[in-house]
C-alpha cells in the first residue's frame, strides 16, 4: 500500500515578483491627469496617467524642425534635378542635394524614434497640439500601489504605480528542518485560505531557501499557485498541504502487525506459494496510522503473512522453516 503523508504549513500570500511592474514615466514632467486608482484592473498598454513635460515639448519642436528641413531638402533636390536636365546646373550638384535629403530623412527618423520611446503615438503627432506624455502600464494586472498625484512632478526614478499580475501568486511558507528530506522543488502543493474554505488551489514548490532560520529551525519555501478568479490576495494567510515527495517510487508500507523482531532484525514473512512463507529482513521507515514504511527488502505486490507472524517466528526459532539464511 502507498503511505499517505502530508506536511501542513501556514504561509502568507504575496504577489508573484516575476509578474510585478513598477510604472514610471520615461522623462520627467508634471502630472496633469490620473486615470487609475488602487485596486483597478488595467490592461497592458493602458494609460494610467498623463504628464506635461518640458523635455517632451523640446523633442516635439525638434521633430517639427526636422520635418520642415526634410521638405526643403526634397524640393531643393527636385529643383536641382530639373536644372541639370535643362543643362543649367552641373551633375555633381545632384549628388550634394541627394546627400542633404538623405541626412534630413535620417534626422527626422531619429526624432520620431525618440518621441515613440517617450510614448507619443503617430496619431498624437498628427494632432499637432502640445502633446501630453502618456504613462502606460507595461503589463495587465491590478494596481497594488499608487503614488500619482495631480500637480506633482514626476521623473523616471520614481514609481507612480505598481501593477501586479495576480493570475499567479506566491505563498511563502516555513518548512520544519525535520521535514526537509521530504520536500523538493517541483513538488505539488494544495493551497487553501479561510475566506474560501471550499477552494483547493493547486500549486508547486518553485524555490527552497538554502538557509535554516536558527530561531525557528525552519526554511522558507515558495509555492507558486495559479489564482483563477483572483481569490488569493497578497497578505492573506494560507494553509499549504504538501503531499510528501515519493521520489522514485511510491512509498511501500505494511501493517505494523506483519513485522516481527528476531535477534535484533526486523522480519516479514513473504508468501511462497500457498502454504510456505519465507522470512525476509526489512529496513523500516516511519510509521503512521497502523502502517509502517518499508525502505528495503520488499517489492510491491508480494504477499505477506499479516496475522500469525508470531507463530511463524516461533517455528523459525525451532528451525522448521526452510530457506532462512542465518
MARDREN-401667 format. One record per residue: residue number from 0; y, x negated, z negated of N, C-alpha, C, O in turn. Coordinates in steps of 0.1 Angstrom, whole numbers, plus 5000, padded with zeros to 4 digits. Example, Ala and Ser with C-alpha at 12.3 -4.5 7.8 and 13.67 -1.06 7.14 Angstrom:
2
   nr   n_v   n_u   n_w  ca_v  ca_u  ca_w   c_v   c_u   c_w   o_v   o_u   o_w
    0  4943  4868  4922  4955  4877  4922  4967  4868  4922  4967  4858  4915
    1  4978  4872  4929  4989  4863  4929  5000  4871  4921  5011  4866  4920
This chain:
326
   nr   n_v   n_u   n_w  ca_v  ca_u  ca_w   c_v   c_u   c_w   o_v   o_u   o_w
    0  4988  4992  5000  5000  5000  5000  5012  4991  5000  5012  4980  4995
    1  5023  4997  5005  5036  4989  5005  5043  4992  4992  5044  5004  4988
    2  5049  4982  4987  5056  4985  4974  5070  4989  4976  5078  4981  4982
    3  5074  5000  4971  5088  5004  4973  5096  4996  4963  5093  4996  4951
    4  5107  4990  4968  5115  4982  4958  5130  4984  4963  5133  4982  4975
    5  5138  4988  4954  5152  4990  4957  5161  4983  4947  5159  4984  4935
    6  5171  4975  4953  5181  4970  4944  5194  4979  4945  5198  4981  4956
    7  5199  4983  4934  5211  4992  4935  5223  4984  4929  5222  4977  4919
    8  5234  4984  4936  5246  4977  4932  5258  4986  4934  5259  4993  4944
    9  5268  4984  4926  5281  4991  4928  5291  4982  4935  5291  4970  4932
   10  5298  4988  4944  5308  4979  4951  5320  4987  4954  5322  4998  4950
   11  5329  4981  4962  5342  4987  4965  5344  4986  4980  5340  4976  4987
   12  5349  4997  4985  5351  4998  5000  5364  4990  5003  5374  4992  4997
   13  5363  4983  5014  5375  4976  5019  5376  4978  5034  5366  4981  5041
   14  5388  4976  5039  5389  4977  5054  5382  4965  5060  5382  4954  5054
   15  5376  4966  5071  5369  4956  5078  5380  4946  5083  5387  4949  5092
   16  5380  4934  5078  5391  4924  5081  5391  4920  5095  5401  4915  5100
   17  5379  4922  5102  5379  4918  5116  5385  4929  5125  5387  4928  5137
   18  5389  4940  5118  5394  4952  5126  5408  4956  5120  5411  4968  5119
   19  5415  4946  5115  5429  4949  5110  5439  4942  5119  5437  4931  5123
   20  5450  4949  5121  5461  4942  5128  5474  4944  5120  5477  4954  5115
   21  5481  4932  5119  5495  4933  5114  5504  4934  5126  5504  4926  5135
   22  5513  4944  5125  5521  4946  5137  5536  4942  5134  5542  4946  5124
   23  5540  4932  5142  5554  4928  5141  5560  4926  5155  5553  4925  5164
   24  5574  4926  5156  5580  4926  5169  5578  4912  5175  5576  4902  5167
   25  5579  4911  5188  5578  4897  5194  5591  4889  5192  5590  4877  5191
   26  5602  4896  5191  5615  4889  5189  5623  4897  5178  5619  4909  5175
   27  5633  4891  5173  5640  4898  5162  5650  4908  5167  5654  4908  5178
   28  5652  4918  5158  5661  4929  5162  5663  4938  5150  5657  4936  5139
   29  5672  4948  5152  5675  4958  5141  5666  4971  5144  5666  4975  5156
   30  5660  4976  5134  5651  4988  5136  5660  5000  5138  5668  5003  5129
   31  5659  5007  5149  5667  5019  5152  5658  5032  5151  5664  5042  5149
   32  5645  5031  5152  5637  5043  5151  5623  5039  5145  5617  5029  5149
   33  5618  5047  5136  5605  5045  5131  5597  5057  5135  5600  5069  5131
   34  5585  5055  5141  5578  5066  5147  5565  5069  5141  5557  5077  5146
   35  5561  5061  5131  5548  5063  5125  5548  5061  5110  5556  5053  5105
   36  5540  5069  5103  5541  5068  5088  5527  5064  5083  5517  5064  5090
   37  5527  5061  5070  5515  5058  5063  5504  5068  5065  5507  5080  5063
   38  5492  5064  5068  5481  5073  5069  5480  5080  5083  5470  5086  5086
   39  5489  5077  5092  5489  5082  5105  5477  5076  5113  5475  5064  5112
   40  5471  5083  5122  5462  5077  5131  5469  5074  5144  5477  5082  5149
   41  5468  5062  5149  5475  5057  5160  5465  5052  5171  5455  5047  5168
   42  5470  5052  5183  5461  5047  5194  5466  5033  5198  5477  5029  5195
   43  5457  5025  5205  5461  5012  5209  5473  5014  5219  5472  5022  5229
   44  5483  5006  5218  5495  5006  5227  5505  5016  5223  5516  5017  5229
   45  5503  5024  5212  5512  5034  5208  5525  5027  5202  5523  5018  5194
   46  5537  5033  5205  5549  5027  5200  5551  5032  5185  5551  5044  5182
   47  5552  5022  5176  5553  5025  5162  5568  5025  5157  5572  5032  5148
   48  5576  5016  5164  5590  5015  5160  5598  5010  5172  5592  5004  5181
   49  5611  5012  5172  5619  5006  5183  5630  4998  5177  5636  5002  5166
   50  5634  4987  5183  5644  4978  5178  5655  4976  5188  5653  4977  5200
   51  5667  4974  5183  5678  4970  5192  5679  4955  5190  5682  4950  5179
   52  5678  4947  5201  5677  4933  5200  5687  4926  5209  5687  4928  5221
   53  5695  4917  5202  5704  4909  5210  5697  4900  5220  5701  4898  5231
   54  5686  4894  5215  5678  4885  5224  5673  4892  5236  5672  4887  5247
   55  5669  4905  5234  5664  4913  5245  5675  4916  5255  5673  4915  5267
   56  5687  4919  5249  5699  4921  5258  5702  4909  5267  5705  4910  5278
   57  5701  4897  5261  5703  4885  5268  5693  4883  5279  5696  4879  5291
   58  5680  4886  5276  5669  4884  5285  5671  4894  5297  5668  4891  5309
   59  5676  4906  5294  5679  4916  5304  5690  4911  5314  5689  4913  5326
   60  5701  4906  5308  5712  4902  5317  5707  4890  5325  5711  4889  5337
   61  5699  4881  5320  5693  4870  5328  5685  4876  5340  5686  4872  5351
   62  5677  4886  5337  5669  4893  5347  5678  4899  5358  5675  4897  5370
   63  5688  4906  5354  5697  4912  5364  5704  4901  5373  5706  4903  5385
   64  5708  4890  5367  5714  4879  5374  5705  4874  5384  5708  4871  5396
   65  5692  4872  5380  5682  4866  5389  5680  4876  5401  5678  4871  5412
   66  5680  4889  5398  5678  4899  5408  5689  4898  5419  5686  4898  5431
   67  5702  4897  5414  5713  4895  5423  5712  4883  5431  5714  4883  5444
   68  5708  4871  5424  5707  4858  5432  5696  4859  5443  5698  4854  5453
   69  5685  4867  5440  5674  4868  5449  5679  4875  5462  5676  4872  5473
   70  5687  4886  5459  5691  4894  5471  5701  4886  5479  5702  4888  5492
   71  5709  4878  5473  5719  4870  5480  5711  4859  5488  5714  4857  5500
   72  5701  4853  5482  5693  4842  5489  5686  4848  5501  5685  4842  5511
   73  5681  4861  5499  5674  4868  5510  5684  4870  5522  5680  4867  5534
   74  5696  4876  5519  5705  4879  5530  5710  4866  5537  5712  4865  5549
   75  5711  4855  5529  5716  4842  5534  5705  4837  5544  5708  4832  5554
   76  5692  4838  5540  5681  4833  5548  5681  4841  5561  5679  4835  5572
   77  5682  4854  5561  5682  4862  5573  5694  4858  5582  5693  4858  5594
   78  5706  4855  5576  5718  4852  5583  5716  4839  5591  5719  4837  5603
   79  5710  4829  5583  5708  4815  5589  5698  4816  5601  5700  4810  5611
   80  5687  4824  5599  5677  4826  5610  5684  4832  5622  5681  4827  5633
   81  5693  4842  5620  5700  4848  5632  5709  4837  5639  5709  4837  5651
   82  5715  4829  5631  5724  4818  5637  5716  4808  5645  5720  4803  5655
   83  5704  4804  5639  5695  4794  5646  5690  4800  5659  5690  4793  5669
   84  5686  4813  5658  5682  4820  5671  5692  4819  5681  5689  4818  5693
   85  5705  4820  5677  5716  4820  5687  5721  4806  5690  5731  4804  5697
   86  5713  4796  5684  5716  4782  5686  5730  4778  5680  5736  4768  5684
   87  5734  4786  5670  5747  4782  5664  5745  4773  5652  5753  4764  5650
   88  5734  4774  5645  5731  4766  5634  5719  4757  5637  5710  4760  5645
   89  5718  4746  5629  5706  4737  5631  5694  4742  5624  5695  4749  5614
   90  5682  4739  5630  5669  4744  5624  5667  4740  5609  5661  4747  5602
   91  5672  4728  5606  5669  4723  5592  5676  4732  5581  5672  4732  5570
   92  5686  4739  5586  5693  4748  5576  5684  4760  5572  5685  4765  5561
   93  5675  4763  5581  5665  4774  5578  5656  4769  5566  5654  4777  5556
   94  5652  4757  5566  5643  4752  5556  5650  4753  5542  5644  4757  5532
   95  5663  4749  5542  5671  4749  5530  5672  4764  5525  5670  4766  5513
   96  5675  4773  5534  5677  4787  5530  5664  4793  5525  5664  4801  5515
   97  5652  4789  5531  5639  4794  5526  5636  4789  5512  5630  4796  5504
   98  5639  4776  5510  5637  4770  5497  5645  4777  5486  5640  4780  5475
   99  5658  4779  5489  5666  4787  5479  5660  4800  5476  5661  4805  5465
  100  5655  4807  5487  5650  4821  5485  5637  4820  5476  5636  4828  5467
  101  5629  4810  5478  5616  4809  5470  5620  4806  5455  5613  4811  5446
  102  5630  4797  5453  5634  4794  5440  5639  4806  5432  5635  4808  5421
  103  5647  4814  5439  5652  4826  5433  5641  4836  5430  5641  4843  5419
  104  5631  4837  5439  5619  4845  5436  5612  4841  5423  5608  4850  5415
  105  5610  4828  5422  5603  4823  5410  5610  4826  5397  5605  4830  5387
  106  5624  4824  5398  5632  4826  5386  5631  4841  5382  5630  4844  5370
  107  5632  4850  5392  5631  4864  5389  5617  4867  5382  5617  4875  5373
  108  5607  4862  5388  5594  4864  5383  5593  4860  5368  5587  4867  5360
  109  5598  4848  5365  5598  4843  5351  5605  4852  5342  5600  4855  5331
  110  5617  4857  5346  5625  4867  5338  5617  4880  5335  5618  4885  5325
  111  5610  4884  5346  5602  4896  5345  5591  4894  5335  5588  4903  5326
  112  5584  4883  5336  5573  4880  5327  5578  4880  5312  5571  4885  5303
  113  5589  4873  5310  5595  4873  5296  5597  4887  5291  5593  4889  5279
  114  5603  4895  5299  5605  4909  5294  5592  4917  5292  5592  4924  5282
  115  5582  4915  5300  5570  4922  5298  5563  4917  5285  5556  4924  5278
  116  5565  4904  5282  5559  4898  5270  5566  4905  5258  5560  4907  5247
  117  5579  4908  5259  5587  4914  5248  5583  4929  5247  5585  4935  5236
  118  5576  4934  5257  5572  4948  5256  5580  4958  5265  5578  4970  5263
  119  5588  4952  5274  5596  4961  5283  5588  4964  5295  5583  4955  5302
  120  5586  4977  5298  5578  4981  5310  5587  4981  5322  5599  4980  5322
  121  5580  4982  5334  5587  4983  5347  5596  4995  5347  5607  4995  5353
  122  5591  5006  5341  5599  5018  5341  5612  5016  5333  5623  5021  5337
  123  5611  5008  5322  5623  5005  5314  5633  4997  5322  5645  4999  5321
  124  5628  4988  5330  5637  4980  5339  5644  4989  5349  5656  4986  5351
  125  5637  4998  5354  5644  5007  5364  5655  5016  5358  5665  5019  5364
  126  5653  5020  5345  5662  5029  5339  5676  5023  5338  5686  5030  5338
  127  5677  5009  5337  5689  5002  5339  5700  5005  5327  5711  5001  5329
  128  5695  5011  5316  5704  5012  5305  5700  5001  5295  5689  4996  5296
  129  5708  4999  5285  5704  4989  5275  5691  4993  5268  5690  5003  5262
  130  5681  4984  5271  5667  4989  5266  5666  4986  5251  5672  4976  5245
  131  5657  4994  5245  5653  4991  5231  5640  4985  5231  5632  4987  5241
  132  5637  4977  5221  5624  4969  5221  5613  4978  5214  5615  4981  5203
  133  5603  4981  5222  5592  4989  5216  5583  4980  5208  5579  4969  5212
  134  5578  4984  5196  5568  4976  5188  5556  4985  5189  5555  4996  5183
  135  5545  4980  5195  5533  4987  5198  5522  4983  5189  5521  4971  5185
  136  5513  4992  5186  5501  4989  5179  5490  4982  5188  5487  4988  5198
  137  5485  4970  5185  5476  4964  5194  5462  4971  5193  5454  4969  5202
  138  5459  4978  5183  5446  4985  5182  5447  4999  5178  5458  5004  5173
  139  5437  5007  5180  5436  5021  5175  5432  5021  5160  5423  5013  5157
  140  5437  5029  5152  5433  5029  5138  5442  5038  5129  5449  5047  5134
  141  5442  5035  5116  5450  5042  5107  5460  5033  5101  5457  5021  5098
  142  5473  5038  5099  5483  5029  5093  5480  5028  5078  5481  5038  5071
  143  5478  5016  5073  5475  5014  5058  5486  5008  5051  5487  5009  5039
  144  5496  5002  5058  5508  4997  5052  5520  5000  5061  5518  4999  5074
  145  5531  5003  5055  5543  5005  5064  5555  4998  5057  5558  5001  5045
  146  5562  4989  5064  5574  4983  5059  5586  4985  5067  5597  4980  5065
  147  5584  4993  5078  5595  4995  5087  5605  5005  5082  5602  5017  5078
  148  5618  5001  5081  5629  5010  5076  5640  5009  5085  5645  4998  5089
  149  5645  5021  5089  5656  5022  5099  5668  5014  5094  5672  5015  5082
  150  5674  5006  5102  5687  4999  5099  5684  4984  5094  5693  4976  5093
  151  5671  4981  5091  5668  4968  5086  5666  4958  5098  5662  4963  5109
  152  5668  4946  5095  5665  4936  5105  5650  4932  5104  5644  4933  5094
  153  5644  4930  5116  5630  4927  5116  5628  4914  5125  5635  4912  5135
  154  5618  4906  5122  5615  4895  5130  5600  4892  5131  5593  4898  5123
  155  5596  4884  5140  5581  4882  5142  5574  4877  5130  5562  4879  5129
  156  5581  4871  5120  5574  4866  5109  5570  4877  5099  5562  4874  5090
  157  5577  4888  5100  5575  4899  5090  5567  4911  5096  5571  4916  5107
  158  5556  4915  5090  5548  4926  5095  5555  4939  5092  5559  4942  5080
  159  5556  4948  5102  5562  4961  5100  5552  4971  5096  5554  4980  5088
  160  5540  4970  5101  5529  4979  5098  5516  4971  5097  5514  4960  5103
  161  5506  4977  5090  5492  4972  5090  5484  4984  5095  5485  4995  5090
  162  5477  4981  5106  5468  4991  5112  5454  4987  5110  5450  4976  5113
  163  5445  4996  5104  5431  4993  5102  5423  5002  5110  5424  5015  5109
  164  5413  4997  5117  5403  5005  5124  5392  5008  5114  5384  4999  5111
  165  5392  5020  5108  5383  5023  5098  5370  5029  5103  5362  5035  5095
  166  5367  5028  5116  5355  5033  5121  5343  5025  5116  5331  5029  5117
  167  5346  5013  5111  5336  5005  5104  5343  4998  5092  5354  4993  5094
  168  5337  4999  5080  5343  4993  5068  5334  4983  5062  5322  4983  5065
  169  5339  4976  5052  5331  4967  5044  5330  4973  5030  5339  4979  5025
  170  5318  4970  5024  5316  4973  5010  5312  4960  5003  5302  4954  5007
  171  5320  4956  4994  5317  4943  4987  5310  4946  4974  5315  4954  4966
  172  5298  4940  4972  5290  4942  4960  5286  4929  4954  5286  4919  4960
  173  5283  4930  4941  5278  4919  4933  5263  4920  4932  5257  4930  4927
  174  5256  4909  4937  5241  4909  4936  5237  4900  4924  5242  4888  4923
  175  5228  4904  4915  5224  4896  4904  5216  4884  4909  5209  4884  4919
  176  5218  4873  4902  5212  4860  4905  5197  4862  4907  5190  4856  4916
  177  5191  4870  4898  5176  4871  4898  5171  4879  4911  5159  4877  4914
  178  5180  4886  4917  5176  4894  4929  5179  4886  4942  5175  4891  4953
  179  5184  4874  4941  5188  4867  4953  5177  4865  4963  5179  4866  4975
  180  5165  4862  4958  5154  4859  4967  5151  4871  4975  5145  4869  4986
  181  5154  4883  4971  5150  4895  4978  5161  4900  4988  5159  4910  4994
  182  5172  4892  4988  5183  4897  4996  5186  4887  5007  5186  4875  5005
  183  5189  4892  5019  5192  4882  5030  5202  4889  5040  5203  4901  5040
  184  5208  4881  5048  5217  4886  5058  5210  4894  5068  5198  4891  5072
  185  5216  4905  5073  5210  4913  5083  5201  4924  5077  5197  4933  5084
  186  5200  4924  5064  5192  4934  5057  5199  4947  5057  5211  4948  5056
  187  5191  4958  5058  5198  4971  5059  5201  4976  5045  5194  4972  5035
  188  5211  4985  5044  5215  4990  5031  5220  5004  5033  5224  5008  5044
  189  5219  5012  5022  5224  5026  5022  5235  5027  5013  5235  5023  5002
  190  5246  5033  5018  5259  5033  5010  5262  5048  5007  5261  5056  5016
  191  5265  5051  4995  5270  5064  4992  5282  5064  4982  5284  5054  4975
  192  5290  5074  4983  5302  5075  4974  5301  5088  4967  5296  5098  4972
  193  5307  5088  4955  5306  5101  4946  5313  5112  4953  5310  5124  4950
  194  5324  5110  4961  5331  5121  4968  5322  5128  4977  5324  5140  4979
  195  5312  5121  4984  5303  5128  4993  5289  5124  4990  5282  5117  4997
  196  5284  5130  4978  5270  5126  4974  5259  5128  4984  5249  5121  4984
  197  5261  5138  4993  5251  5141  5003  5251  5131  5014  5241  5129  5021
  198  5262  5124  5016  5262  5115  5028  5256  5101  5024  5261  5094  5015
  199  5246  5097  5032  5240  5084  5030  5243  5076  5043  5238  5079  5054
  200  5252  5066  5042  5256  5059  5053  5248  5046  5054  5246  5039  5044
  201  5244  5043  5066  5236  5031  5068  5245  5019  5072  5254  5020  5080
  202  5242  5008  5065  5249  4995  5068  5240  4983  5068  5228  4985  5067
  203  5246  4972  5069  5237  4960  5067  5245  4948  5062  5257  4948  5063
  204  5238  4939  5055  5245  4928  5049  5249  4918  5060  5241  4913  5068
  205  5262  4915  5060  5267  4906  5071  5271  4893  5065  5274  4883  5072
  206  5272  4892  5051  5277  4880  5045  5272  4879  5031  5272  4889  5023
  207  5267  4867  5027  5263  4864  5013  5271  4852  5009  5271  4842  5016
  208  5278  4853  4997  5285  4841  4993  5276  4830  4989  5264  4832  4986
  209  5281  4818  4989  5272  4806  4985  5275  4802  4970  5268  4793  4965
  210  5284  4810  4964  5288  4806  4950  5284  4817  4941  5287  4828  4943
  211  5277  4813  4930  5274  4822  4919  5286  4823  4909  5291  4812  4905
  212  5290  4835  4906  5301  4836  4896  5295  4833  4882  5286  4839  4877
  213  5300  4822  4876  5294  4817  4863  5295  4827  4852  5286  4827  4843
  214  5305  4836  4852  5306  4846  4841  5296  4857  4843  5289  4860  4833
  215  5295  4863  4855  5286  4875  4856  5273  4871  4862  5264  4880  4863
  216  5271  4859  4866  5258  4854  4872  5255  4863  4884  5243  4866  4886
  217  5265  4866  4892  5262  4874  4904  5268  4866  4916  5277  4857  4915
  218  5264  4870  4928  5271  4865  4940  5276  4877  4948  5271  4888  4947
  219  5287  4875  4956  5293  4886  4964  5285  4887  4977  5281  4878  4983
  220  5282  4900  4980  5276  4903  4993  5285  4913  5000  5291  4921  4994
  221  5285  4912  5013  5293  4921  5021  5284  4930  5030  5276  4925  5037
  222  5286  4943  5028  5278  4952  5036  5288  4959  5046  5298  4964  5043
  223  5284  4958  5059  5292  4964  5069  5286  4978  5072  5274  4979  5075
  224  5295  4988  5072  5290  5002  5074  5297  5009  5084  5310  5009  5085
  225  5290  5016  5093  5297  5025  5103  5302  5036  5095  5295  5041  5086
  226  5314  5041  5098  5321  5051  5090  5325  5063  5097  5337  5066  5099
  227  5315  5071  5102  5318  5083  5110  5326  5093  5102  5323  5095  5090
  228  5336  5099  5108  5344  5108  5101  5353  5102  5090  5360  5109  5082
  229  5353  5089  5090  5361  5081  5080  5360  5086  5066  5370  5087  5059
  230  5348  5089  5061  5346  5093  5048  5349  5082  5038  5354  5085  5027
  231  5345  5070  5041  5347  5059  5032  5361  5054  5034  5366  5051  5045
  232  5369  5053  5023  5382  5049  5024  5384  5036  5015  5378  5035  5005
  233  5393  5027  5020  5395  5015  5012  5398  5018  4997  5405  5028  4994
  234  5393  5010  4988  5395  5011  4974  5385  5021  4967  5385  5022  4955
  235  5377  5029  4975  5368  5038  4969  5356  5029  4962  5353  5019  4967
  236  5351  5034  4952  5338  5028  4946  5326  5033  4954  5326  5045  4957
  237  5317  5025  4957  5305  5029  4964  5292  5024  4958  5293  5013  4951
  238  5281  5031  4959  5268  5026  4955  5261  5021  4967  5260  5028  4977
  239  5255  5009  4966  5248  5004  4977  5233  5002  4972  5231  4996  4962
  240  5224  5007  4980  5210  5005  4977  5204  4996  4988  5205  4999  5000
  241  5198  4985  4984  5192  4976  4993  5177  4977  4992  5171  4976  4981
  242  5171  4980  5003  5156  4980  5004  5152  4965  5003  5158  4957  5011
  243  5143  4962  4994  5140  4948  4992  5134  4942  5005  5126  4947  5011
  244  5139  4930  5008  5135  4923  5020  5120  4920  5020  5115  4913  5011
  245  5113  4926  5030  5099  4923  5031  5098  4915  5043  5095  4919  5054
  246  5101  4902  5041  5104  4893  5052  5094  4894  5064  5097  4901  5074
  247  5083  4887  5063  5074  4886  5075  5066  4899  5076  5064  4905  5086
  248  5060  4902  5064  5050  4913  5064  5054  4923  5052  5061  4918  5043
  249  5050  4935  5053  5052  4944  5042  5045  4938  5029  5035  4931  5030
  250  5051  4941  5018  5045  4936  5005  5032  4943  5003  5032  4956  5003
  251  5022  4936  5000  5009  4942  4997  5008  4944  4982  5012  4935  4974
  252  5003  4956  4978  5002  4958  4964  4989  4965  4961  4983  4972  4970
  253  4984  4964  4949  4972  4971  4945  4974  4977  4931  4984  4973  4924
  254  4966  4988  4928  4968  4993  4914  4965  4983  4904  4956  4974  4905
  255  4973  4983  4893  4971  4973  4882  4956  4973  4877  4951  4963  4873
  256  4950  4985  4877  4937  4986  4871  4926  4979  4880  4915  4977  4875
  257  4929  4975  4892  4920  4969  4901  4919  4954  4898  4910  4947  4904
  258  4928  4949  4890  4928  4934  4888  4921  4931  4874  4924  4937  4864
  259  4912  4921  4875  4906  4917  4862  4909  4902  4860  4912  4895  4870
  260  4909  4898  4848  4912  4884  4845  4899  4877  4840  4892  4882  4831
  261  4896  4865  4846  4884  4858  4842  4887  4843  4842  4891  4838  4852
  262  4884  4837  4830  4887  4823  4828  4901  4819  4834  4903  4809  4840
  263  4911  4828  4830  4925  4825  4834  4928  4828  4848  4939  4826  4853
  264  4918  4832  4856  4920  4835  4870  4922  4850  4871  4915  4858  4864
  265  4930  4855  4881  4931  4869  4884  4922  4872  4895  4923  4866  4906
  266  4914  4882  4894  4904  4886  4904  4905  4901  4908  4909  4909  4900
  267  4902  4903  4921  4900  4917  4925  4886  4917  4932  4881  4907  4936
  268  4880  4929  4932  4867  4930  4938  4868  4937  4952  4872  4948  4953
  269  4865  4929  4962  4866  4934  4976  4853  4940  4981  4842  4933  4980
  270  4853  4952  4987  4840  4958  4991  4835  4950  5003  4842  4948  5013
  271  4822  4946  5002  4814  4940  5013  4803  4950  5016  4793  4950  5010
  272  4805  4958  5026  4795  4968  5029  4796  4979  5019  4807  4982  5013
  273  4785  4987  5018  4786  4999  5009  4786  4996  4994  4794  5001  4987
  274  4776  4988  4990  4774  4987  4975  4778  4973  4970  4779  4971  4958
  275  4780  4963  4979  4783  4950  4975  4798  4947  4973  4806  4952  4981
  276  4802  4940  4963  4816  4936  4961  4817  4921  4959  4809  4915  4952
  277  4827  4916  4965  4829  4901  4964  4842  4899  4956  4853  4904  4959
  278  4840  4891  4945  4852  4888  4937  4862  4879  4945  4857  4870  4952
  279  4875  4881  4944  4885  4874  4952  4896  4870  4942  4902  4878  4936
  280  4899  4857  4942  4910  4852  4934  4923  4856  4941  4925  4853  4953
  281  4933  4862  4933  4945  4866  4940  4957  4860  4932  4956  4857  4920
  282  4968  4859  4939  4981  4855  4932  4990  4867  4932  4992  4874  4942
  283  4995  4870  4920  5002  4883  4918  5017  4881  4917  5022  4870  4913
  284  5025  4891  4922  5039  4890  4920  5044  4900  4910  5038  4901  4899
  285  5054  4908  4913  5060  4917  4903  5052  4930  4903  5046  4934  4913
  286  5053  4937  4892  5047  4950  4890  5057  4961  4890  5068  4959  4885
  287  5054  4973  4895  5063  4984  4895  5055  4997  4897  5047  4998  4906
  288  5057  5006  4888  5051  5019  4889  5036  5019  4890  5030  5027  4898
  289  5029  5011  4881  5015  5011  4881  5008  5003  4893  4996  5001  4893
  290  5017  4997  4902  5012  4989  4912  5017  4974  4910  5027  4972  4904
  291  5009  4965  4915  5013  4951  4914  5012  4944  4927  5003  4947  4935
  292  5022  4936  4930  5023  4929  4943  5013  4918  4944  5011  4910  4934
  293  5006  4917  4955  4997  4906  4958  5003  4896  4968  5005  4900  4979
  294  5005  4884  4963  5012  4874  4971  5002  4867  4981  5006  4864  4992
  295  4990  4865  4976  4980  4858  4984  4966  4862  4980  4964  4865  4968
  296  4956  4860  4989  4942  4862  4985  4936  4875  4991  4924  4878  4990
  297  4945  4884  4996  4941  4897  5000  4947  4900  5014  4959  4897  5016
  298  4940  4907  5022  4945  4911  5035  4947  4926  5035  4940  4934  5029
  299  4957  4931  5043  4959  4946  5045  4947  4952  5050  4940  4947  5059
  300  4943  4964  5044  4932  4971  5049  4918  4968  5043  4908  4975  5045
  301  4918  4958  5034  4905  4955  5027  4903  4965  5016  4913  4969  5009
  302  4890  4970  5014  4888  4980  5004  4885  4973  4990  4878  4963  4990
  303  4890  4979  4980  4888  4973  4966  4880  4983  4957  4880  4995  4959
  304  4874  4977  4947  4869  4984  4936  4880  4987  4927  4885  4978  4920
  305  4885  4999  4927  4897  5002  4918  4893  5004  4904  4899  4999  4895
  306  4883  5013  4902  4878  5015  4889  4865  5007  4887  4859  5004  4897
  307  4861  5005  4875  4848  4999  4873  4849  4984  4875  4838  4977  4875
  308  4861  4979  4875  4862  4964  4877  4856  4957  4865  4851  4946  4866
  309  4858  4963  4853  4852  4956  4841  4837  4955  4841  4832  4945  4836
  310  4830  4965  4847  4815  4965  4848  4812  4953  4858  4803  4945  4854
  311  4819  4952  4869  4816  4941  4878  4819  4928  4872  4812  4918  4874
  312  4830  4927  4863  4833  4915  4857  4822  4910  4847  4818  4899  4847
  313  4816  4920  4840  4805  4916  4831  4793  4911  4838  4786  4902  4834
  314  4790  4918  4850  4779  4913  4858  4782  4900  4864  4773  4891  4865
  315  4794  4897  4868  4798  4884  4873  4796  4873  4863  4791  4863  4866
  316  4799  4877  4850  4797  4867  4839  4782  4864  4838  4778  4853  4834
  317  4774  4874  4841  4759  4871  4840  4754  4864  4852  4743  4860  4853
  318  4763  4863  4862  4759  4856  4874  4751  4864  4884  4744  4859  4892
  319  4753  4878  4882  4744  4887  4890  4751  4890  4904  4744  4894  4913
  320  4764  4887  4905  4770  4890  4918  4769  4877  4927  4774  4866  4923
  321  4764  4879  4939  4763  4867  4948  4776  4864  4954  4786  4871  4954
  322  4777  4852  4960  4788  4848  4968  4800  4844  4960  4811  4841  4966
  323  4799  4842  4947  4811  4838  4939  4810  4823  4938  4801  4817  4932
  324  4820  4816  4942  4821  4802  4941  4829  4799  4928  4840  4803  4927
  325  4822  4792  4918  4829  4789  4906  4839  4778  4908  4845  4774  4898
